[in-house]
Amino acid sequence: MSEYIYCSGPMFSPEELNTMATIAATLETAGYKTYLPQRDGIEVAKVMAMINTPIISGEIFRDIMIFVQKAVFAMDVYQVVERCNATVFNMNGRPADDGSISETGISFATGKPIVIYKNDPRTEFNGLDNPLLTGLSYNWKYVTDISQIPTKLAEIIKTVNEAGENSYLKNPPPMVKKTMEVGKEVWEILQIIRFFDHKEKDLLAILKVLVKKLKGSASFMKYLEA
């Protein structure tokens, strides 16, 4: 099994981080590969925590945050649209995490298989959630047990594949394609930084090196100015 699965969900508390890690581990045990933002990307929650310190807000915030915001967006679009084959969306929370909603909406628009996990009883409309969220599941159903996610994912992958060829992925709109290309560059730079320069995965050190390298990228600087 070679599918990469984008694990989308909130990651702003220990409980949320644990749930997302459990989802990824469950998928990996079932033979899937995963992209877990808190592990593989730039953990936005940690960046947000850092900017509350005097050092970060003074020395780093103005110079780095705009780079980080655009880099994270571009890299997420690349992961969702090009690198990953499907998305698992943790919809727990009231309301659901807005960034995860965006990632799952992009995944739906590009025709990727999606599984929604939710065991949170809170709803928006008298026992029902917003149909613009539940509809992203294709079958209007949630998975309520993490252990069931791999089985349901295999089912929806089969359903989506049987529906026909996905021509969108061969010819995405120009601005989406541009964002994906920049996101791929950010992803590749991040892998080099982590492997060679900062094996300890110190976030501040990684961000400083990432920004330095992105400033040397003509395509990213052009993207930054758009």
Backbone as CSV, one residue per row, in Angstrom:
resi,resn,N_x,N_y,N_z,CA_x,CA_y,CA_z,C_x,C_y,C_z
1,MET,0.853,-1.192,0.000,0.000,0.000,0.000,0.893,1.247,0.000
2,SER,0.702,2.125,-0.977,1.622,3.256,-1.118,0.951,4.601,-0.889
3,GLU,-0.341,4.604,-0.564,-1.041,5.872,-0.409,-0.506,6.694,0.756
4,TYR,-0.298,7.989,0.503,-0.002,8.933,1.573,-1.315,9.576,2.000
5,ILE,-1.557,9.627,3.292,-2.789,10.182,3.822,-2.480,11.462,4.595
6,TYR,-3.188,12.527,4.241,-3.043,13.788,4.964,-3.912,13.727,6.211
7,CYS,-3.297,13.873,7.374,-4.032,13.848,8.641,-4.340,15.285,9.049
8,SER,-5.595,15.662,8.887,-6.011,17.042,9.101,-6.834,17.153,10.377
9,GLY,-6.483,18.105,11.226,-7.242,18.274,12.456,-6.586,19.272,13.382
10,PRO,-7.244,19.600,14.479,-6.702,20.585,15.430,-5.459,20.039,16.126
11,MET,-4.525,20.934,16.454,-3.286,20.512,17.132,-2.783,21.625,18.043
12,PHE,-3.714,22.126,18.875,-3.376,23.257,19.727,-3.415,22.923,21.217
13,SER,-3.557,21.650,21.552,-3.517,21.234,22.951,-2.934,19.828,23.000
14,PRO,-2.447,19.396,24.161,-1.911,18.033,24.255,-2.930,16.971,23.850
15,GLU,-4.189,17.177,24.207,-5.229,16.213,23.865,-5.427,16.124,22.355
16,GLU,-5.428,17.275,21.698,-5.595,17.294,20.244,-4.391,16.674,19.547
17,LEU,-3.203,16.997,20.027,-1.984,16.420,19.452,-1.980,14.905,19.595
18,ASN,-2.427,14.421,20.747,-2.465,12.982,20.991,-3.461,12.294,20.061
19,THR,-4.615,12.914,19.870,-5.620,12.335,18.972,-5.088,12.248,17.548
20,MET,-4.442,13.315,17.077,-3.916,13.321,15.720,-2.799,12.286,15.568
21,ALA,-1.954,12.161,16.584,-0.887,11.164,16.532,-1.458,9.753,16.517
22,THR,-2.541,9.536,17.249,-3.188,8.226,17.272,-3.806,7.895,15.920
23,ILE,-4.422,8.884,15.289,-4.990,8.677,13.950,-3.887,8.272,12.974
24,ALA,-2.781,9.004,12.997,-1.670,8.694,12.085,-1.105,7.305,12.367
25,ALA,-0.914,6.978,13.634,-0.360,5.668,13.990,-1.289,4.540,13.564
26,THR,-2.589,4.747,13.693,-3.569,3.733,13.289,-3.509,3.489,11.789
27,LEU,-3.389,4.562,11.029,-3.280,4.438,9.568,-1.974,3.742,9.188
28,GLU,-0.898,4.087,9.861,0.407,3.489,9.550,0.432,2.000,9.889
29,THR,-0.214,1.626,10.967,-0.309,0.211,11.329,-1.058,-0.570,10.258
30,ALA,-2.028,0.106,9.617,-2.809,-0.533,8.561,-2.080,-0.553,7.216
31,GLY,-0.879,0.053,7.157,-0.083,0.000,5.938,-0.019,1.283,5.142
32,TYR,-0.712,2.316,5.601,-0.658,3.599,4.906,0.564,4.397,5.355
33,LYS,0.977,5.353,4.543,1.950,6.357,4.946,1.166,7.624,5.266
34,THR,1.676,8.449,6.146,0.904,9.615,6.551,1.731,10.891,6.511
35,TYR,1.025,12.001,6.328,1.594,13.327,6.545,0.857,13.904,7.741
36,LEU,1.576,14.057,8.844,1.022,14.600,10.076,1.670,15.958,10.311
37,PRO,0.932,17.051,10.131,1.540,18.388,10.204,2.360,18.641,11.456
38,GLN,1.877,18.193,12.612,2.610,18.450,13.857,3.956,17.735,13.900
39,ARG,4.104,16.694,13.107,5.348,15.917,13.061,6.175,16.232,11.822
40,ASP,5.515,16.401,10.698,6.206,16.481,9.412,6.286,17.896,8.840
41,GLY,5.417,18.790,9.314,5.401,20.145,8.784,5.968,21.136,9.783
42,ILE,5.370,22.321,9.816,5.725,23.350,10.787,4.560,23.462,11.743
43,GLU,4.777,23.111,12.999,3.680,23.102,13.962,3.296,24.534,14.325
44,VAL,2.182,24.993,13.760,1.765,26.378,13.908,1.539,26.746,15.369
45,ALA,1.037,25.807,16.152,0.774,26.109,17.561,2.055,26.513,18.288
46,LYS,3.158,25.838,17.979,4.433,26.172,18.627,4.939,27.531,18.167
47,VAL,4.720,27.846,16.892,5.119,29.163,16.385,4.324,30.253,17.105
48,MET,3.014,29.996,17.253,2.161,30.971,17.936,2.605,31.167,19.390
49,ALA,3.004,30.073,20.040,3.469,30.177,21.425,4.764,30.973,21.510
50,MET,5.630,30.806,20.528,6.921,31.493,20.550,6.787,32.996,20.394
51,ILE,5.798,33.446,19.622,5.707,34.881,19.361,5.241,35.660,20.588
52,ASN,4.845,34.954,21.641,4.466,35.628,22.872,5.674,35.951,23.749
53,THR,6.852,35.461,23.378,8.046,35.738,24.154,8.707,37.007,23.642
54,PRO,9.373,37.762,24.500,10.020,39.012,24.071,11.021,38.805,22.943
55,ILE,11.779,37.708,22.973,12.796,37.490,21.948,12.142,37.315,20.588
56,ILE,11.106,36.505,20.548,10.488,36.209,19.261,9.726,37.410,18.738
57,SER,8.953,38.056,19.595,8.149,39.170,19.120,9.025,40.324,18.648
58,GLY,10.215,40.473,19.263,11.077,41.567,18.860,11.987,41.231,17.710
59,GLU,12.708,40.126,17.832,13.741,39.798,16.853,13.196,39.055,15.646
60,ILE,12.228,38.171,15.882,11.826,37.223,14.857,10.480,37.536,14.208
61,PHE,9.529,38.015,14.989,8.144,38.080,14.519,7.987,38.794,13.188
62,ARG,8.455,40.035,13.110,8.231,40.821,11.897,8.907,40.202,10.678
63,ASP,10.090,39.612,10.890,10.872,39.104,9.769,10.447,37.712,9.329
64,ILE,9.948,36.939,10.297,9.702,35.526,10.004,8.236,35.183,9.763
65,MET,7.321,35.808,10.498,5.949,35.307,10.501,5.291,35.321,9.128
66,ILE,5.526,36.346,8.317,4.910,36.374,6.995,5.464,35.249,6.133
67,PHE,6.757,34.943,6.296,7.346,33.808,5.585,6.699,32.509,6.050
68,VAL,6.570,32.355,7.365,6.017,31.128,7.914,4.582,30.924,7.452
69,GLN,3.769,31.969,7.515,2.366,31.858,7.112,2.234,31.405,5.663
70,LYS,2.957,32.058,4.778,2.836,31.715,3.361,3.492,30.379,3.048
71,ALA,4.582,30.073,3.757,5.243,28.787,3.547,4.346,27.642,3.983
72,VAL,3.695,27.784,5.148,2.794,26.746,5.647,1.623,26.546,4.696
73,PHE,1.030,27.644,4.226,-0.103,27.520,3.306,0.306,26.795,2.034
74,ALA,1.402,27.238,1.420,1.838,26.629,0.160,2.187,25.161,0.354
75,MET,2.867,24.844,1.466,3.254,23.463,1.706,2.038,22.584,1.954
76,ASP,1.031,23.110,2.668,-0.185,22.344,2.899,-0.930,22.076,1.595
77,VAL,-1.002,23.073,0.723,-1.667,22.877,-0.575,-0.935,21.807,-1.379
78,TYR,0.382,21.861,-1.376,1.169,20.840,-2.079,0.898,19.453,-1.515
79,GLN,0.885,19.333,-0.193,0.650,18.034,0.429,-0.754,17.507,0.103
80,VAL,-1.753,18.356,0.226,-3.145,17.934,0.018,-3.414,17.601,-1.442
81,VAL,-2.957,18.459,-2.343,-3.313,18.316,-3.755,-2.416,17.327,-4.488
82,GLU,-1.112,17.384,-4.240,-0.195,16.589,-5.059,0.383,15.373,-4.330
83,ARG,0.933,15.572,-3.161,1.701,14.493,-2.540,0.819,13.436,-1.875
84,CYS,-0.274,13.844,-1.269,-1.124,12.901,-0.549,-2.282,12.423,-1.411
85,ASN,-2.673,11.187,-1.198,-3.718,10.561,-2.009,-5.102,10.690,-1.409
86,ALA,-5.171,10.986,-0.120,-6.462,11.071,0.562,-6.293,11.905,1.827
87,THR,-7.431,12.247,2.452,-7.418,13.058,3.663,-8.296,12.426,4.727
88,VAL,-7.798,12.405,5.954,-8.615,12.064,7.115,-8.773,13.345,7.927
89,PHE,-10.009,13.754,8.151,-10.337,15.024,8.800,-10.902,14.761,10.194
90,ASN,-10.184,15.183,11.213,-10.675,15.124,12.588,-11.544,16.345,12.823
91,MET,-12.864,16.146,12.866,-13.797,17.258,12.953,-14.201,17.585,14.380
92,ASN,-13.564,16.979,15.370,-13.890,17.276,16.760,-13.623,18.742,17.069
93,GLY,-14.440,19.280,17.968,-14.288,20.675,18.366,-15.539,21.456,18.054
94,ARG,-15.756,22.512,18.770,-16.912,23.361,18.514,-16.481,24.801,18.521
95,PRO,-16.217,25.404,17.356,-16.389,24.774,16.042,-15.184,23.925,15.660
96,ALA,-15.298,23.238,14.534,-14.168,22.473,14.011,-13.035,23.426,13.644
97,ASP,-11.813,22.913,13.655,-10.637,23.728,13.356,-10.728,24.313,11.952
98,ASP,-10.583,25.641,11.848,-10.791,26.304,10.563,-9.736,25.941,9.525
99,GLY,-8.487,25.775,9.964,-7.458,25.376,9.007,-7.722,23.996,8.439
100,SER,-8.196,23.097,9.285,-8.507,21.735,8.840,-9.710,21.718,7.898
101,ILE,-10.673,22.593,8.148,-11.809,22.721,7.235,-11.316,23.128,5.852
102,SER,-10.389,24.093,5.814,-9.846,24.547,4.537,-9.113,23.421,3.823
103,GLU,-8.278,22.684,4.558,-7.530,21.573,3.953,-8.467,20.508,3.392
104,THR,-9.524,20.202,4.145,-10.457,19.175,3.696,-11.293,19.667,2.515
105,GLY,-11.635,20.944,2.525,-12.353,21.511,1.385,-11.518,21.462,0.113
106,ILE,-10.218,21.760,0.242,-9.322,21.659,-0.914,-9.259,20.218,-1.398
107,SER,-9.165,19.294,-0.457,-9.110,17.871,-0.810,-10.363,17.441,-1.559
108,PHE,-11.528,17.890,-1.096,-12.787,17.559,-1.773,-12.826,18.150,-3.174
109,ALA,-12.408,19.413,-3.295,-12.450,20.093,-4.592,-11.536,19.445,-5.614
110,THR,-10.490,18.783,-5.152,-9.576,18.098,-6.065,-9.941,16.631,-6.257
111,GLY,-11.057,16.208,-5.646,-11.553,14.856,-5.884,-10.863,13.769,-5.101
112,LYS,-10.212,14.127,-3.999,-9.500,13.124,-3.203,-10.456,12.393,-2.247
113,PRO,-10.170,11.135,-1.947,-10.957,10.415,-0.939,-10.829,11.088,0.421
114,ILE,-11.931,11.136,1.164,-11.962,11.800,2.469,-12.719,10.940,3.472
115,VAL,-12.171,10.820,4.665,-12.879,10.223,5.787,-12.946,11.257,6.893
116,ILE,-14.127,11.457,7.464,-14.293,12.379,8.585,-14.419,11.582,9.873
117,TYR,-13.576,11.910,10.826,-13.654,11.310,12.159,-14.270,12.313,13.107
118,LYS,-15.257,11.862,13.883,-15.857,12.732,14.899,-16.503,11.878,15.983
119,ASN,-16.087,12.105,17.226,-16.779,11.481,18.357,-17.200,12.528,19.372
120,ASP,-17.265,13.766,18.937,-17.674,14.908,19.754,-19.189,15.087,19.589
121,PRO,-19.982,15.022,20.660,-21.437,15.098,20.527,-21.965,16.492,20.221
122,ARG,-21.121,17.498,20.338,-21.593,18.864,20.084,-21.853,19.073,18.593
123,THR,-22.978,19.695,18.287,-23.344,19.962,16.896,-23.807,21.402,16.751
124,GLU,-23.950,21.816,15.516,-24.293,23.213,15.240,-25.788,23.432,15.070
125,PHE,-26.480,22.460,14.487,-27.890,22.636,14.148,-28.759,21.536,14.765
126,ASN,-29.019,21.637,16.073,-29.963,20.736,16.728,-29.698,19.268,16.406
127,GLY,-28.481,18.844,16.661,-28.130,17.454,16.422,-27.465,17.187,15.092
128,LEU,-27.390,18.189,14.250,-26.761,18.045,12.941,-25.639,19.064,12.793
129,ASP,-24.620,18.688,12.019,-23.538,19.626,11.720,-23.833,20.375,10.429
130,ASN,-23.034,21.384,10.184,-23.172,22.157,8.954,-23.050,21.220,7.754
131,PRO,-24.033,21.213,6.850,-23.972,20.302,5.703,-22.784,20.542,4.794
132,LEU,-22.208,21.758,4.846,-21.028,22.024,4.031,-19.800,21.313,4.592
133,LEU,-19.908,20.799,5.815,-18.852,19.954,6.363,-19.179,18.477,6.186
134,THR,-20.376,18.086,6.581,-20.721,16.667,6.479,-20.712,16.189,5.035
135,GLY,-21.038,17.065,4.103,-21.040,16.689,2.693,-19.668,16.362,2.151
136,LEU,-18.632,16.827,2.827,-17.270,16.539,2.375,-16.920,15.060,2.491
137,SER,-17.718,14.310,3.246,-17.441,12.892,3.444,-17.917,12.031,2.273
138,TYR,-18.615,12.630,1.313,-19.195,11.937,0.159,-20.424,11.108,0.536
139,ASN,-20.389,10.438,1.688,-21.516,9.582,2.065,-22.296,10.145,3.258
140,TRP,-21.971,11.360,3.690,-22.658,12.057,4.774,-22.563,11.294,6.098
141,LYS,-21.470,10.554,6.279,-21.293,9.779,7.496,-19.937,10.062,8.118
142,TYR,-19.863,9.901,9.436,-18.618,10.043,10.167,-18.135,8.680,10.640
143,VAL,-16.859,8.611,10.934,-16.304,7.495,11.683,-16.189,7.971,13.129
144,THR,-16.707,7.201,14.060,-16.703,7.623,15.465,-15.652,6.895,16.299
145,ASP,-14.973,5.937,15.698,-13.947,5.155,16.390,-12.679,5.185,15.532
146,ILE,-11.592,5.654,16.100,-10.346,5.788,15.336,-9.937,4.464,14.703
147,SER,-10.170,3.366,15.384,-9.764,2.058,14.859,-10.486,1.703,13.560
148,GLN,-11.615,2.360,13.297,-12.393,2.079,12.085,-11.928,2.889,10.872
149,ILE,-11.073,3.875,11.113,-10.677,4.784,10.033,-10.039,4.060,8.843
150,PRO,-9.056,3.171,9.035,-8.432,2.517,7.874,-9.426,1.743,7.003
151,THR,-10.358,1.030,7.628,-11.346,0.269,6.857,-12.239,1.195,6.051
152,LYS,-12.729,2.260,6.679,-13.598,3.204,5.973,-12.831,3.937,4.875
153,LEU,-11.560,4.208,5.130,-10.745,4.878,4.124,-10.575,3.989,2.897
154,ALA,-10.303,2.713,3.117,-10.165,1.790,1.992,-11.440,1.742,1.166
155,GLU,-12.586,1.800,1.839,-13.870,1.777,1.134,-14.064,3.026,0.285
156,ILE,-13.751,4.187,0.849,-13.980,5.429,0.107,-12.958,5.594,-1.008
157,ILE,-11.724,5.104,-0.804,-10.737,5.124,-1.889,-11.245,4.300,-3.066
158,LYS,-11.795,3.136,-2.788,-12.349,2.277,-3.836,-13.495,2.974,-4.556
159,THR,-14.386,3.601,-3.790,-15.530,4.304,-4.379,-15.087,5.440,-5.285
160,VAL,-14.139,6.236,-4.802,-13.654,7.383,-5.582,-12.938,6.906,-6.840
161,ASN,-12.117,5.882,-6.726,-11.391,5.368,-7.895,-12.346,4.810,-8.948
162,GLU,-13.410,4.166,-8.488,-14.370,3.590,-9.417,-15.227,4.644,-10.113
163,ALA,-15.246,5.857,-9.572,-16.052,6.923,-10.162,-15.460,7.450,-11.464
164,GLY,-14.181,7.173,-11.721,-13.572,7.620,-12.966,-12.275,8.364,-12.753
165,GLU,-11.632,8.696,-13.854,-10.339,9.366,-13.807,-10.463,10.783,-13.265
166,ASN,-9.508,11.182,-12.452,-9.478,12.531,-11.888,-8.610,13.420,-12.775
167,SER,-9.235,14.151,-13.678,-8.485,14.978,-14.622,-7.954,16.259,-13.989
168,TYR,-8.523,16.661,-12.851,-8.078,17.894,-12.200,-6.595,17.830,-11.864
169,LEU,-6.151,16.690,-11.393,-4.779,16.567,-10.924,-3.761,16.701,-12.054
170,LYS,-4.195,16.443,-13.282,-3.288,16.576,-14.421,-3.140,18.026,-14.866
171,ASN,-4.141,18.834,-14.565,-4.110,20.212,-15.056,-4.794,21.157,-14.063
172,PRO,-4.178,21.382,-12.900,-4.783,22.284,-11.917,-4.757,23.724,-12.414
173,PRO,-5.621,24.585,-11.888,-5.618,26.000,-12.283,-4.250,26.631,-12.060
174,PRO,-3.902,27.632,-12.864,-2.556,28.222,-12.795,-2.129,28.675,-11.402
175,MET,-3.010,29.341,-10.664,-2.618,29.845,-9.350,-2.451,28.710,-8.339
176,VAL,-3.262,27.673,-8.482,-3.105,26.502,-7.612,-1.783,25.812,-7.934
177,LYS,-1.493,25.674,-9.215,-0.248,25.039,-9.638,0.960,25.814,-9.121
178,LYS,0.890,27.131,-9.192,1.983,27.975,-8.698,2.184,27.756,-7.203
179,THR,1.079,27.711,-6.453,1.161,27.495,-5.011,1.745,26.123,-4.695
180,MET,1.334,25.109,-5.459,1.864,23.763,-5.267,3.366,23.712,-5.515
181,GLU,3.820,24.388,-6.547,5.250,24.391,-6.877,6.065,25.033,-5.758
182,VAL,5.544,26.149,-5.223,6.226,26.802,-4.108,6.191,25.909,-2.873
183,GLY,5.048,25.272,-2.634,4.916,24.379,-1.489,5.866,23.202,-1.560
184,LYS,6.058,22.673,-2.754,7.001,21.566,-2.924,8.416,22.029,-2.608
185,GLU,8.759,23.232,-3.022,10.091,23.769,-2.733,10.284,23.942,-1.228
186,VAL,9.266,24.464,-0.542,9.345,24.625,0.911,9.535,23.267,1.579
187,TRP,8.772,22.267,1.133,8.852,20.919,1.695,10.256,20.340,1.521
188,GLU,10.822,20.492,0.341,12.145,19.934,0.068,13.220,20.643,0.885
189,ILE,13.095,21.962,1.038,14.049,22.701,1.869,13.943,22.248,3.318
190,LEU,12.724,22.055,3.789,12.506,21.641,5.173,13.149,20.286,5.460
191,GLN,13.058,19.383,4.494,13.675,18.061,4.686,15.193,18.165,4.778
192,ILE,15.794,19.008,3.959,17.252,19.190,3.982,17.695,19.803,5.303
193,ILE,16.961,20.824,5.756,17.304,21.486,7.017,17.272,20.488,8.161
194,ARG,16.221,19.714,8.227,16.057,18.783,9.338,17.130,17.700,9.334
195,PHE,17.493,17.243,8.145,18.434,16.132,8.072,19.861,16.572,8.351
196,PHE,20.233,17.722,7.787,21.641,18.123,7.860,21.951,19.115,8.980
197,ASP,21.090,20.112,9.148,21.459,21.218,10.014,20.959,21.105,11.453
198,HIS,19.762,20.516,11.619,19.158,20.562,12.945,18.466,19.248,13.258
199,LYS,19.284,18.224,13.486,18.712,16.924,13.800,17.930,16.946,15.109
200,GLU,18.230,17.937,15.980,17.496,18.031,17.239,16.103,18.629,17.029
201,LYS,15.817,19.074,15.808,14.507,19.616,15.455,14.130,20.820,16.327
202,ASP,15.079,21.664,16.593,14.782,22.896,17.303,14.010,23.822,16.378
203,LEU,12.766,24.148,16.753,11.879,24.868,15.849,12.410,26.249,15.481
204,LEU,12.904,26.989,16.455,13.400,28.331,16.162,14.577,28.282,15.197
205,ALA,15.491,27.346,15.424,16.646,27.217,14.537,16.198,26.832,13.131
206,ILE,15.240,25.920,13.048,14.730,25.496,11.738,14.088,26.660,11.014
207,LEU,13.283,27.458,11.733,12.606,28.588,11.094,13.615,29.617,10.578
208,LYS,14.661,29.875,11.345,15.668,30.844,10.916,16.365,30.380,9.639
209,VAL,16.733,29.106,9.593,17.405,28.588,8.404,16.433,28.525,7.228
210,LEU,15.187,28.135,7.510,14.182,28.070,6.447,13.981,29.430,5.794
211,VAL,13.824,30.475,6.607,13.635,31.817,6.060,14.855,32.249,5.257
212,LYS,16.041,31.951,5.754,17.271,32.314,5.032,17.303,31.669,3.650
213,LYS,16.947,30.392,3.600,16.956,29.685,2.318,15.843,30.181,1.402
214,LEU,14.664,30.476,1.970,13.562,30.966,1.147,13.869,32.353,0.573
215,LYS,14.604,33.150,1.325,14.980,34.468,0.815,15.896,34.346,-0.398
216,GLY,16.566,33.209,-0.523,17.416,32.967,-1.684,16.691,32.324,-2.845
217,SER,15.391,32.087,-2.679,14.592,31.470,-3.734,13.822,32.531,-4.498
218,ALA,14.120,32.683,-5.772,13.437,33.689,-6.588,11.948,33.396,-6.684
219,SER,11.587,32.122,-6.817,10.175,31.765,-6.962,9.393,32.050,-5.685
220,PHE,9.998,31.789,-4.518,9.284,32.067,-3.276,9.170,33.563,-3.040
221,MET,10.214,34.315,-3.320,10.158,35.761,-3.111,9.103,36.391,-4.013
222,LYS,8.960,35.868,-5.226,7.913,36.358,-6.115,6.544,36.004,-5.571
223,TYR,6.423,34.790,-5.034,5.179,34.338,-4.439,4.835,35.195,-3.216
224,LEU,5.844,35.546,-2.446,5.657,36.348,-1.253,5.076,37.730,-1.580
225,GLU,5.458,38.248,-2.717,5.037,39.597,-3.118,3.647,39.614,-3.758
226,ALA,3.140,38.450,-4.107,1.850,38.394,-4.821,0.712,38.868,-3.949
